[in-house]
Every structure is written in structure tokens, then in C-alpha cells.
């Protein structure tokens, strides 16, 4: 299954980080654009391609988005905002139990990654296409999300420096964000189990030098 096919539902009324909402026509167009960008690359897709895939004429397409750049912003900023909000909620839910907080964060992120492979691919390969302001905003949201993990990891591993906790957090994201590269030969529930298990094992392993 290609990333383009996996994208169906990735931007349809949410990012996997909250309650789904009813899809608008704009949501549908953005979903199609995200799938095309992830599959073909930003420069490999034109507004005409998006319009044709969505069954929308040029003027109608521009009624929803000023251009491809606006679509990237619309796809990536809400995702980063949703991850931060969800991460804060999960870590705050277990203030005195860092192990439970970590497992909740992992469950949250794995669910997101499985629901949004095309958005992850888009972020990995196309973030630098954005203008400075939205790119800085996304980077800041990402840093704040990482710090939620750092706080939990340093509580779980007393004495661990923040810098080492960030290394572990980014390593965990590498595991969980592998979903754009996973085929469909393993069903979704089993993929979730494998990703969760591998991430828990990596983050709970001994960190002694």
C-alpha cells in the first residue's frame, strides 16, 4: 500500500490527536493534497494535479487554498499543535507515575503515527518548503512536545541529563514515525503492538554508561 493510499483519513477531521469532526470539502481537498505530496514530492505535484484528483476546477480550488504552500501550512501546523496538546494531557494524567506517563505518551504517539503516515512523510521531506514564520512555529511546537517526553524520561531515569533524555526521545520518534515505510502485510492492531513494544523496550532499557 502506498503512502498516498494510506493518507486517506489522515487529514479528515483531525490528526489522530483528538475527537474527529465532520469533514468539510476543504478537509477533503487537503487530504488529497497531503497524499499526493507525500507520494510524489512537493515539486512533483501541481495545483492542477490536486484539482483533478479532487474533482475541483482551478477557481474552486483557489477558493479554499491560496496555493500549495498554504496547503503545507494547513497540514503541518494543526498536527504539531495537536501533538503538543495531546502530549501535555497524557503526561499530566500521571503526575506521580512516570512509567504510566511514558506508556500513555507512547500509546498516544503510536496511534497518531498509524493514523497519519502521509503527514509524517510530508513533515520529513517537505518542512523546509515552508516560509520562515510557519516553519519556526512548527519547530517551536515540536521542541515543546519533545520536552514533555524529556520531563517524563528524566523522572523515570533519575540523574539522566536532559540532553540524554532528548536523544532517547528522538530515537523513540524514529521508531514510531516509521509508519510511512510500513507495508500492509501486518494488520494495524499488530503494527501498533510491535511499535509500542519496541518503543517501551528502548526507553526502559538501562542507560548506564
Steps between C-alpha positions, in 0.01 A plus 500: 500500500645837406523805726252668269241232575588496869429873509127444474361621829828654615370854477130420505365680799803468721854374540437202721562727801142588588135441434423470128280770351282505196703538182458807287580525130815686600602207722448261210714708266775528761494125556549440129778760479684346796485157341631631169781700661606203711497260205651720227681778685398863529653601166352197329145619555327799344182676601348355184591151619330564833194647335471206262533246782242687706264561210527874555554770239782752537292793630321278751831361626641848556186588691620261771880543482724773364744238369708195583692685770175581680409132486827403666439749779142378544620140521800538731416767757180337637686170529775658708246682716304179552807302597602757759151523650462123508847445641439747780170334582655152512796599716281705736270203545765313701684764707638251753562202274757565226477142370125537445552845349758360258276214394214743447720724286610200295143384447402851394785541252468153350129563437590829334774346287279219375220742414724750323777336295465749214523799733814353655654450155404855409667634811817296447553610142320828445516713816778713360269609215314720746574870551700597808210595728289183479812284495626664822157458655494130421855451629408673826192281545714195435761605755230548762362154422845346537533668840187319620682175431822629656318587822353151524824324406712689755242418768513134398882493487620708798828675430465486122606831342239675288719469193512122529124487549458696175714243322270225626186697409617556144600136470148404609350731241715330239344167593143622519518726196606213277137453391542657152739217419290210630311281261155358549600138556458541878161615626467833680447358848810285477704789359393706801603223737841466335568874498390541860703204617816610323470856627433397860797262490728769360402763755504272802835341419796565727661837424811453711821607320 
